[in-house]
Amino acid sequence: MRLVFKDNKIIVFLNKKINLDKVNLENYFKRIFFKIRDKYNLKMNGYYDINVYTDKYYGSIIEMENEDLDYYNYFNQIDMKIKVNEDIFIYKIDYDYLNQELLKKTKIYKSNDKLYLKIIDSSILNKILEFSEIVYGDNAKKIIKTSEKVIL
């Protein structure tokens, strides 16, 4: 589990799939809140909008945004609205890291002189994660829709 704090959001990168059953999902997030609270010494109460992005190769990325509502803060409670998005993750990569194995097991898109890989074989995921940046959600969809497909 890796945490990133960006634009008033906590982004949790889970390189695993999670059970998307609603009851289990709420309990799972409560455990994540407690882990974040204990490990990073953060106040984790209030109302959260949670977006879960899942990809069949990577797993899940969770965006949690705290809504500033006094009721939840006053009573030290946690409540959440969860939205699950089946998604496609792409990986922003530099030209220097391309090799024959990656070329065979990915689709390549080019947008604004940047390359993005879409995985078609899970065996290369760990190699790609070492030297790329994950792009997901609306950003990934926009890049795939508006970029040109590259064949090398």
ZATORKOL-163546 format. One line per field, with one value per residue (C-alpha): residue number from 1; z, x, y. Coordinates in Angstrom, 2 decimals, decimal comma. Layout:
REM residues N
num <- (NUM	...)
zz <- (Z	...)
xx <- (X	...)
yy <- (Y	...)
This chain:
REM residues 152
num <- (1	2	3	4	5	6	7	8	9	10	11	12	13	14	15	16	17	18	19	20	21	22	23	24	25	26	27	28	29	30	31	32	33	34	35	36	37	38	39	40	41	42	43	44	45	46	47	48	49	50	51	52	53	54	55	56	57	58	59	60	61	62	63	64	65	66	67	68	69	70	71	72	73	74	75	76	77	78	79	80	81	82	83	84	85	86	87	88	89	90	91	92	93	94	95	96	97	98	99	100	101	102	103	104	105	106	107	108	109	110	111	112	113	114	115	116	117	118	119	120	121	122	123	124	125	126	127	128	129	130	131	132	133	134	135	136	137	138	139	140	141	142	143	144	145	146	147	148	149	150	151	152)
zz <- (0,00	-1,05	-0,11	-2,03	-0,81	-3,76	-4,21	-0,85	-1,62	-0,19	-2,99	-1,99	-4,48	-3,80	-6,08	-5,48	-6,21	-3,47	-2,81	-4,26	-2,23	-0,65	2,98	2,77	0,99	3,81	6,42	4,27	4,06	7,78	8,27	5,76	7,66	10,91	9,24	7,83	11,18	13,10	10,62	9,55	12,70	10,73	11,95	10,00	10,70	8,78	5,53	2,60	-1,10	-2,21	-5,80	-6,41	-9,76	-10,62	-13,39	-14,16	-14,27	-11,53	-8,91	-7,31	-6,77	-4,19	-4,07	-0,77	-0,38	2,95	2,86	5,62	7,47	11,14	12,30	11,53	12,91	16,13	16,93	15,64	13,15	9,69	6,90	3,22	-0,25	-2,40	-6,19	-7,99	-11,47	-13,68	-15,46	-17,67	-16,33	-18,65	-17,79	-18,74	-19,72	-21,15	-24,50	-22,76	-21,05	-24,09	-25,10	-27,28	-24,43	-23,58	-27,22	-27,65	-24,52	-24,63	-26,85	-27,15	-27,33	-27,96	-26,71	-26,54	-27,07	-24,17	-24,44	-22,61	-22,40	-22,11	-20,80	-22,71	-20,82	-17,02	-16,91	-17,47	-14,85	-12,28	-14,87	-15,99	-12,44	-11,77	-14,26	-15,09	-13,68	-13,49	-15,26	-14,54	-14,56	-16,89	-17,63	-19,03	-21,05	-22,54	-23,49	-25,16	-27,00	-28,22	-28,76	-31,71	-31,51	-32,16	-33,84	-33,41)
xx <- (0,00	1,36	-0,23	-0,11	-1,62	-2,77	-5,35	-7,10	-7,30	-5,67	-4,79	-4,11	-2,34	-3,20	-1,41	-4,09	-7,72	-10,27	-13,66	-16,20	-19,17	-20,73	-20,77	-17,24	-16,07	-17,23	-15,52	-12,39	-12,28	-12,75	-9,68	-7,77	-8,80	-7,48	-4,20	-3,73	-4,61	-2,19	0,70	0,62	-0,92	-3,70	-7,16	-9,44	-13,03	-15,80	-17,59	-15,56	-16,30	-14,43	-13,72	-12,32	-10,64	-9,96	-7,89	-7,61	-3,81	-2,83	-5,54	-7,09	-6,45	-8,57	-9,18	-10,59	-11,74	-12,93	-16,04	-15,94	-19,19	-19,30	-21,63	-19,18	-16,20	-18,03	-18,99	-15,68	-17,46	-16,62	-19,15	-18,57	-20,06	-18,30	-18,25	-16,56	-15,18	-14,07	-11,23	-8,20	-4,86	-2,13	1,48	3,41	6,93	10,10	11,47	14,64	12,87	11,26	12,51	11,33	9,54	7,49	6,70	5,31	3,14	1,66	-0,17	1,58	-0,10	1,58	0,18	2,06	5,44	4,79	4,39	1,75	1,58	-1,57	-0,78	-2,07	0,01	0,23	3,70	5,35	3,44	6,26	8,79	6,57	5,79	9,51	9,90	6,47	3,68	0,15	-2,57	-6,18	-9,75	-10,83	-7,21	-6,47	-9,68	-8,91	-5,37	-6,52	-9,32	-7,30	-3,80	-2,35	-1,59	2,09	3,45	7,19)
yy <- (0,00	3,38	6,72	9,98	13,24	15,34	18,13	17,54	13,81	10,76	8,37	4,78	2,54	-1,09	-3,46	-6,09	-6,70	-6,07	-7,63	-5,19	-6,43	-3,31	-4,56	-5,91	-2,77	-0,47	-2,64	-2,76	1,03	1,41	-0,81	1,35	4,49	3,01	1,98	5,48	7,05	4,84	4,81	8,47	9,97	11,63	12,53	10,19	11,08	12,76	12,12	10,79	10,55	7,46	6,50	3,04	2,45	-1,18	-2,67	-6,37	-6,24	-3,77	-4,06	-0,98	2,69	4,47	8,22	9,48	13,06	14,38	16,55	19,15	18,42	19,44	16,67	13,87	15,80	16,70	13,12	11,66	9,37	8,06	7,82	7,35	7,26	4,68	4,62	1,74	2,33	-0,55	1,14	0,79	1,92	3,13	3,83	6,96	5,95	7,48	6,35	5,13	2,26	0,68	-2,74	-5,63	-7,40	-4,30	-3,67	-7,19	-7,12	-3,62	-1,19	2,16	5,56	8,90	12,17	15,49	13,78	11,40	7,66	5,63	1,85	-0,21	-3,69	-6,71	-9,31	-9,22	-10,79	-7,39	-5,39	-5,36	-4,23	-1,40	-0,26	0,26	3,08	4,47	6,58	5,16	7,14	6,14	7,38	10,17	11,08	7,60	7,55	10,96	9,95	6,73	8,54	11,53	10,13	8,31	4,63	3,93	0,83	0,26)
